[in-house]
Amino acid sequence: MPPVIPIPADIAELTGPLIIGHLFNWGLLGALCIQAYIYYLAFPHDPIWPTKVLSSCVFILEVAQTCLNTRDAFRNFGAFWGDMLNLDDIGTYWLGVPVMAGIVSGIVQFFYAWRIWVLTKRYWIPSVIVVLSLTQSVSAFVAGNAARQINHFSELQAETYVVTSVWLAGTALCDTVIAMSMTWTLLRARTGVNTTDAVVFRIVRLSIETGTLCAIFAVLDLIFYVVFMHNNFHLVPSIALTKMYSNSFFAVLNSRVKIRDGRLGQTFSTDPTVCTCSASAPPLASVRFRSIGGIYPSESGPGVHDVELTQMTSGSVRDGLESPDDPKRRLPIGNETSDSF
């Protein structure tokens, strides 16, 4: 019979981060389920590859990750409550945290690299993103394997200091490069037309927000891992790290969703990305713009398309994008507005 280890006075530094991490992870899974359901309802005509395949894989991986981590949470706080040896046991955290994070973040970062290539037709920025993404994903796999072999939280940080630092620093750097390159790429698409530029700035803001948020989480995880060596503070961001990437992925896909007759007035889409039209705006007989294809996966593929919006009035804005089931009334999914690129 193994010796009974008394519960230390600083037990909250070991159990508290675990509880917060699991609660945060479950909360973000709820947000992910809502986003996935919205995507399922709103975009039935998205191409199977890559959009539907990647979104399905990401969602399934996140459900599996939550199940793995919940199993360990029940082991720590249910079946073996008060057992310090069991609390120090890594269990399946090695799979649910670093390995799953490496897979999901790699999928999302590769998706961004593909978007940038479609927009720019240049290889050097996507190549940098791919290299950084592969580096952090492989480091995550190595860190997960090392954690499985060590199998004790008390020895984990000292033994995996280098590889975990490479993993978290690499993913933060990759996210930063993605946010900066997306911003630079989209700002070059400004046309001087208010409605078109509103769409561009909205996508720029979304790219900065999602990329920066993922990078901040990775940096916080790295700081907690390096600075606080004898507690579980680093598990608060670590357990939920994959959810940040998956939610940012679906946020990009769902940025095309249009809200009609909302509280802020009439809205219309030039992608289907939302932009706002003031109800007091003067009537427009015809507006002509060019849209650059491929920011989102599209059956139409990359390319520049001419689209004409007609019969737009201040009282009732109609842009031909309101019926996703009528191809004659909608722009192909995946076209960002721009006069030139």
C-alpha positions in Angstrom: 0.0 0.0 0.0 1.5 3.3 -1.0 2.3 5.8 1.7 -0.4 8.5 2.5 1.0 12.0 1.7 -0.5 14.7 3.8 -2.2 17.6 2.0 0.1 20.5 1.9 -0.8 24.0 3.0 -0.4 25.4 -0.5 -2.8 22.8 -2.1 -4.7 25.6 -3.7 -1.7 26.4 -6.0 -2.0 22.8 -7.3 -5.8 22.3 -7.5 -7.0 25.9 -8.1 -5.4 26.3 -11.6 -6.8 22.9 -12.6 -10.3 23.8 -11.7 -10.1 27.2 -13.4 -8.5 25.7 -16.5 -11.3 23.1 -16.8 -14.1 25.6 -16.3 -12.6 27.9 -18.9 -12.1 25.0 -21.3 -15.8 23.9 -20.9 -17.0 27.5 -21.3 -15.0 27.9 -24.5 -16.4 24.6 -25.8 -19.9 26.1 -25.4 -18.9 29.1 -27.4 -17.4 26.7 -30.0 -20.6 24.7 -30.2 -22.6 27.9 -30.9 -20.1 29.0 -33.6 -20.1 25.6 -35.2 -23.9 25.5 -35.3 -24.1 29.0 -36.8 -21.6 27.9 -39.5 -23.6 24.8 -40.1 -26.9 26.8 -40.6 -25.4 29.7 -42.5 -23.1 28.2 -45.1 -24.4 24.8 -46.4 -22.8 25.5 -49.8 -19.3 25.9 -48.7 -17.0 23.5 -50.5 -16.3 20.2 -48.7 -12.6 20.7 -49.1 -11.0 22.4 -47.3 -13.6 24.3 -45.3 -16.1 21.7 -44.2 -13.4 19.0 -43.7 -11.2 21.3 -41.6 -14.1 22.7 -39.6 -15.4 19.2 -38.8 -11.9 18.0 -37.9 -11.3 20.9 -35.5 -14.7 20.5 -33.8 -14.3 16.7 -33.4 -10.7 17.2 -32.0 -12.0 19.8 -29.5 -14.8 17.5 -28.3 -12.2 14.7 -27.8 -9.8 17.1 -26.0 -12.6 18.1 -23.6 -13.5 14.5 -22.9 -9.8 13.6 -22.2 -9.3 16.6 -19.8 -12.7 16.0 -18.1 -11.6 12.4 -17.4 -8.5 13.6 -15.6 -10.6 16.3 -13.8 -12.9 13.6 -12.5 -9.9 11.5 -11.5 -8.3 14.4 -9.6 -11.4 15.8 -7.9 -13.8 12.8 -7.8 -12.5 9.3 -7.8 -9.2 10.1 -6.1 -10.0 13.2 -4.2 -7.3 14.0 -1.5 -4.8 11.5 -3.0 -1.6 13.6 -3.5 0.1 10.9 -5.6 -2.8 10.8 -8.0 -2.9 14.6 -8.2 0.8 14.5 -9.2 0.0 12.0 -11.9 -0.2 13.5 -15.4 -2.6 10.9 -16.7 -3.8 11.9 -20.2 -3.0 15.6 -19.9 0.0 14.9 -22.1 -2.4 14.1 -24.9 -5.2 16.5 -24.1 -3.0 19.6 -23.7 0.3 19.8 -25.7 -0.5 17.2 -28.4 -4.0 18.4 -29.1 -2.8 22.0 -29.0 -0.1 21.2 -31.6 -2.6 19.6 -33.9 -5.4 22.2 -33.7 -3.1 25.3 -33.8 -1.3 23.7 -36.8 -4.5 23.3 -38.7 -5.6 26.9 -38.0 -2.2 28.4 -38.8 -2.0 26.5 -42.0 -5.5 27.8 -42.9 -4.3 31.3 -42.4 -1.2 30.7 -44.5 -3.4 29.4 -47.3 -5.6 32.5 -47.1 -2.6 34.8 -47.3 -1.3 32.9 -50.3 -4.6 33.2 -52.1 -4.7 36.9 -51.5 -1.1 37.7 -52.4 0.0 34.9 -54.7 3.3 35.2 -53.0 5.0 32.3 -51.2 7.5 33.9 -48.8 5.0 35.0 -46.1 3.0 31.7 -46.1 6.3 29.8 -46.1 7.4 31.5 -43.0 4.1 30.8 -41.3 4.3 27.1 -42.4 7.8 26.7 -41.0 6.9 28.3 -37.7 3.7 26.3 -37.4 5.6 23.0 -38.1 8.2 24.0 -35.6 5.7 24.6 -32.8 3.6 21.6 -33.7 6.5 19.2 -33.6 7.7 20.8 -30.4 4.3 20.3 -28.9 4.4 16.6 -29.9 7.8 16.2 -28.3 6.7 17.9 -25.1 3.6 15.7 -25.0 5.7 12.5 -25.3 8.2 13.8 -22.7 5.3 14.5 -20.3 3.9 11.0 -20.9 7.2 9.4 -20.0 7.8 11.6 -16.9 4.2 11.2 -15.7 4.6 13.6 -12.7 3.7 17.2 -12.6 6.3 17.8 -9.9 9.1 17.0 -12.4 7.5 18.2 -15.6 8.7 21.8 -15.8 12.3 21.1 -14.9 12.5 18.2 -17.4 10.7 19.8 -20.4 11.8 23.4 -20.0 13.5 23.8 -23.4 11.1 22.0 -25.6 8.0 23.6 -24.0 9.5 27.0 -24.4 10.2 26.4 -28.1 6.6 25.2 -28.5 4.9 28.1 -26.8 7.3 30.8 -28.1 7.0 29.3 -31.6 3.2 29.4 -31.6 3.1 32.9 -30.2 5.6 34.1 -32.9 3.6 32.4 -35.6 0.3 34.0 -34.4 2.0 37.4 -34.4 3.3 37.0 -38.0 -0.1 35.9 -39.1 -1.8 39.0 -37.5 0.8 41.4 -39.0 0.8 39.8 -42.5 -3.0 39.7 -42.7 -3.2 43.4 -41.6 -0.6 44.4 -44.2 -2.3 42.3 -46.9 -5.8 43.6 -46.3 -4.8 47.2 -45.9 -3.4 47.2 -49.4 -6.9 46.4 -50.6 -8.3 49.8 -49.5 -10.1 51.6 -52.3 -11.3 54.9 -50.9 -14.9 53.6 -51.2 -16.5 53.8 -47.8 -18.5 50.6 -48.0 -15.6 48.6 -49.4 -13.1 49.9 -46.9 -15.5 49.2 -44.1 -15.4 45.6 -45.0 -11.6 45.6 -45.3 -11.2 47.3 -41.9 -13.6 44.8 -40.3 -11.6 41.9 -41.5 -8.4 43.6 -40.4 -9.8 44.1 -37.0 -10.9 40.4 -36.8 -7.5 39.2 -37.9 -5.7 41.3 -35.3 -8.1 40.3 -32.5 -8.0 36.6 -33.2 -4.3 36.4 -33.8 -3.3 38.6 -30.9 -5.6 36.7 -28.5 -4.1 33.4 -29.4 -0.6 34.9 -29.1 -1.4 36.4 -25.7 -2.6 33.0 -24.4 0.6 31.3 -25.6 2.8 34.0 -24.0 0.9 33.8 -20.7 1.3 30.0 -20.7 5.0 30.4 -21.4 5.5 33.0 -18.6 3.6 30.9 -16.0 5.6 27.8 -17.1 9.0 29.4 -16.8 8.4 31.7 -13.8 6.2 29.6 -11.5 8.1 26.3 -11.4 6.5 24.5 -8.4 2.8 24.9 -9.0 0.2 24.4 -11.7 -0.4 28.1 -12.7 0.5 27.3 -16.3 -2.4 24.9 -16.6 -4.9 27.7 -16.6 -4.1 28.8 -20.2 -2.7 25.5 -21.3 -5.9 23.4 -20.8 -7.9 25.9 -22.9 -5.3 26.8 -25.4 -6.7 24.7 -28.2 -10.1 26.3 -27.7 -8.7 29.7 -28.5 -7.5 28.5 -31.9 -10.7 26.6 -32.7 -12.9 29.6 -31.8 -10.8 32.0 -33.8 -11.0 29.6 -36.8 -14.8 29.5 -36.6 -14.9 33.3 -36.0 -13.2 33.8 -39.3 -15.6 31.5 -41.1 -18.6 33.1 -39.4 -17.5 36.7 -40.1 -19.5 36.4 -43.3 -22.8 36.1 -41.4 -25.2 38.9 -41.9 -27.6 40.3 -39.2 -30.7 41.8 -40.8 -32.8 44.4 -39.2 -30.6 44.6 -36.2 -30.6 47.2 -33.4 -27.9 49.3 -35.2 -30.0 49.8 -38.3 -30.0 48.3 -41.8 -27.0 46.2 -42.8 -25.8 44.7 -46.0 -22.9 42.5 -47.0 -20.4 42.9 -49.8 -18.9 39.6 -49.1 -21.1 38.1 -47.1 -19.0 40.0 -44.5 -21.1 42.5 -42.6 -20.9 46.2 -43.2 -23.2 48.8 -41.9 -25.3 51.2 -44.0 -26.9 54.2 -42.4 -30.6 54.4 -42.7 -30.3 58.0 -43.6 -27.9 57.4 -46.4 -29.0 58.9 -49.8 -30.5 56.5 -52.4 -28.0 54.8 -54.7 -29.1 53.9 -58.1 -26.1 51.6 -58.8 -22.8 50.9 -57.2 -20.1 48.9 -59.0 -17.2 47.3 -57.3 -14.7 44.6 -57.8 -14.3 41.7 -55.4 -11.2 39.6 -55.0 -12.0 36.0 -54.5 -10.5 33.4 -52.2 -10.1 35.0 -48.8 -12.6 32.3 -47.7 -12.8 29.0 -49.5 -15.1 29.3 -52.4 -16.5 27.1 -55.1 -15.7 29.9 -57.5 -12.0 29.8 -56.6 -9.6 32.8 -56.6 -10.1 35.6 -59.0 -11.4 39.1 -59.5 -15.1 39.5 -60.1 -17.2 42.4 -61.2 -20.4 42.7 -59.2 -23.2 45.3 -59.6 -25.5 46.3 -56.7 -28.6 48.0 -57.9 -31.8 49.6 -56.5 -30.2 50.4 -53.2 -32.3 52.9 -51.3 -32.1 54.4 -47.8 -35.3 52.8 -46.7 -34.5 49.2 -47.8 -31.0 48.0 -48.6 -30.8 45.0 -50.9 -27.5 43.6 -52.2 -28.5 40.3 -53.7 -26.8 38.3 -50.9 -29.7 37.6 -48.7 -30.7 34.2 -50.0 -28.0 31.6 -49.6 -30.0 29.1 -51.6 -30.4 31.3 -54.6 -27.0 31.6 -56.5 -28.5 34.4 -58.6 -28.9 36.6 -55.6 -25.6 36.1 -53.8 -21.9 36.6 -54.2 -19.9 33.4 -54.2 -18.7 32.6 -50.7 -15.2 33.9 -50.1 -15.0 37.2 -51.9 -13.6 40.2 -50.2 -14.2 43.6 -51.7 -11.4 45.5 -53.3 -10.9 47.6 -56.4 -7.4 46.4 -56.9 -4.8 44.2 -55.2 
